[in-house]
Amino acid sequence: MSGRGKRDESRIACRVPRARPRRTGFVILTRMPENGSVMRTALLTHPDCLEHEMGPQHPESPNRLRAILNAIDAAGLVGSLDLYEAPEATVAQLLRVHTKQYVDSVFEAAPGRGYAYLDPDTSMNPKSLSAALHAAGAAVVATDLVLSRRAANAFCAVRPPGHHATPTRSMGFCIFNNVAIGAAHALDAHGLQRVAILDFDVHHGNGTEDAFHEDPRVLMCSTFQHPYYPFCGADSSNEHILNVPLPALTDSRGFRAAIERVWMPALHAFRPQLVFVSAGFDAHREDPLAYLNLEDEDYAWVTERIREVADAHAGGGIVSTLEGGYNINALGRCVVEHLKVLSR
């Protein structure tokens, strides 16, 4: 991400074995469960999300997803999850958020070999287009699963992330805006009138805000370090876009106070029919790309608060999708905290 303050990026180097994650506990479902079956947390991913890479030193690396899958396995959570192989999003689903000109440009840029740069921070290798389509498709199918009551809630363990991608361009490691595509699907395909998008990534989800800034059917609540990449969001709130900029070194107390003071009253007043989460874990104190000081326990806590809203207004429906998090050890631990709460 261009223009960010730099911490020691040598800390970002790949530190887990490049072998595939342990798969013994994972069983991919090839069909949807029947209506009336016991609802559990759905975990959606795809093998091509492990093949997208932007260079050996790039912080948004396949090892992020490897670390997550290994941590889920090591924590013994597999038995409480239903794992799905995510399909590709269709072009029509992408066009609910992105312009045709932008979507066409991504397809045209996809390389047969080597790398193609979409912007200074975001490039594609030969598997990147497939990974991006499957990442967006995960959010769409997760929405279908939750709204059809085939899953209690869902987490999309996918990459590339999405919340910086605007309707017209890539940005900040993001190609398609996965969470926005899922929310647009809920609105347009399922006819919902009120959806919430909650973003606790350390970087402002500018692309998501751009997609829904003029759409009052979407309540977007976000916390993020500011001033910091992408250097916006502090002064663009309106009645349904509630941005809470946090100064560098904000800790658990400041983060939790912001959620209680701003998010919770607005969410209960809005009464969302479905809750989406841009789940970035880079506000953690161990993350090398930012300067907030959250702990593992804060991700369990905020997930509890999100569940409170979803249980009160949305029949428990939550669709969460992975955004940032660049210390792979902390990332794995924090995703486990998030999933433990979702899967109770």
Secondary structure, DSSP 4 states (H G I P E B T S, - for coil): -TTPPP--GGGGS--S-SSPPP-TT--EESSPPPTTSPP-EEEEE-GGGGT--S-TT-SS-HHHHHHHHHHHHHTT-GGGEEEEEPPPPPHHHHTTTS-HHHHHHHHHH--SSS-EEEETTEEE-TTHHHHHHHHHHHHHHHHHHHHTTS-SEEEE--SS--TT--SS--BTTBSS-HHHHHHHHHHHTS--S-EEEEE--SS--HHHHHHHTT-TTEEEEEEEESS-TT---TT---SSEEEEEE-TT-BHHHHHHHIIIIIHHHHHHH--SEEEEEE--TTBTT-TT---BB-HHHHHHHHHHHHHHHHHHSTT-EEEEE-----HHHHHHHHHHHHHHHT-
